[in-house]
Amino acid sequence: MDAKERVLEVLKQESTALSAGQIAEISGLDRKEVDKAMKLLKDEELIVSPKRCYWEAKK
């Protein structure tokens, strides 16, 4: 599983929006990997930001 899939999986499992730091902590990935994965997910419109610096999977 690559970083993008792992980040999306974490966001789908959590019921609340998470910051990149929280995603990195839960997934065990490096923060830089999480940031790159989140940029790709945002470009593909698979994640949304309900409030600044917090993200959740698009429903």
C-alpha positions as CSV (number, residue, x, y, z in Angstrom):
1,M,0.0,0.0,0.0
2,D,1.4,3.4,-1.0
3,A,1.3,6.5,1.1
4,K,-1.7,8.0,-0.8
5,E,-3.8,4.9,-0.2
6,R,-2.8,4.8,3.5
7,V,-3.7,8.4,4.1
8,L,-7.1,7.9,2.4
9,E,-7.7,4.8,4.5
10,V,-6.9,6.7,7.7
11,L,-9.3,9.5,6.8
12,K,-12.1,7.1,5.9
13,Q,-11.7,5.3,9.3
14,E,-11.8,8.4,11.4
15,S,-15.1,10.1,12.2
16,T,-13.6,13.6,12.6
17,A,-11.4,15.8,10.4
18,L,-7.7,15.3,11.0
19,S,-4.6,17.5,10.7
20,A,-1.6,16.3,8.7
21,G,0.3,15.7,11.9
22,Q,-2.5,13.5,13.3
23,I,-2.6,11.5,10.0
24,A,1.1,11.0,10.2
25,E,0.9,9.8,13.8
26,I,-2.0,7.4,13.1
27,S,-0.6,6.0,9.8
28,G,3.0,5.7,10.9
29,L,4.1,7.6,7.8
30,D,6.6,10.5,7.7
31,R,5.0,13.9,7.7
32,K,6.5,14.8,4.3
33,E,5.0,11.6,2.8
34,V,1.7,12.6,4.2
35,D,1.9,16.1,2.8
36,K,2.7,14.7,-0.7
37,A,-0.1,12.2,-0.5
38,M,-2.6,14.8,0.7
39,K,-1.7,17.1,-2.2
40,L,-2.4,14.3,-4.7
41,L,-5.7,13.4,-2.9
42,K,-6.7,17.0,-2.9
43,D,-6.0,17.4,-6.6
44,E,-8.1,14.2,-7.3
45,E,-10.9,15.7,-5.1
46,L,-10.9,12.7,-2.8
47,I,-10.4,14.7,0.4
48,V,-12.0,18.0,1.5
49,S,-11.2,20.5,4.2
50,P,-14.1,21.4,6.5
51,K,-12.0,23.8,8.4
52,R,-8.5,25.2,7.9
53,C,-5.7,22.7,8.2
54,Y,-8.0,19.8,8.8
55,W,-9.0,17.2,6.3
56,E,-11.5,14.4,5.8
57,A,-12.4,11.9,3.1
58,K,-15.0,13.2,0.6
59,K,-18.4,11.6,1.1
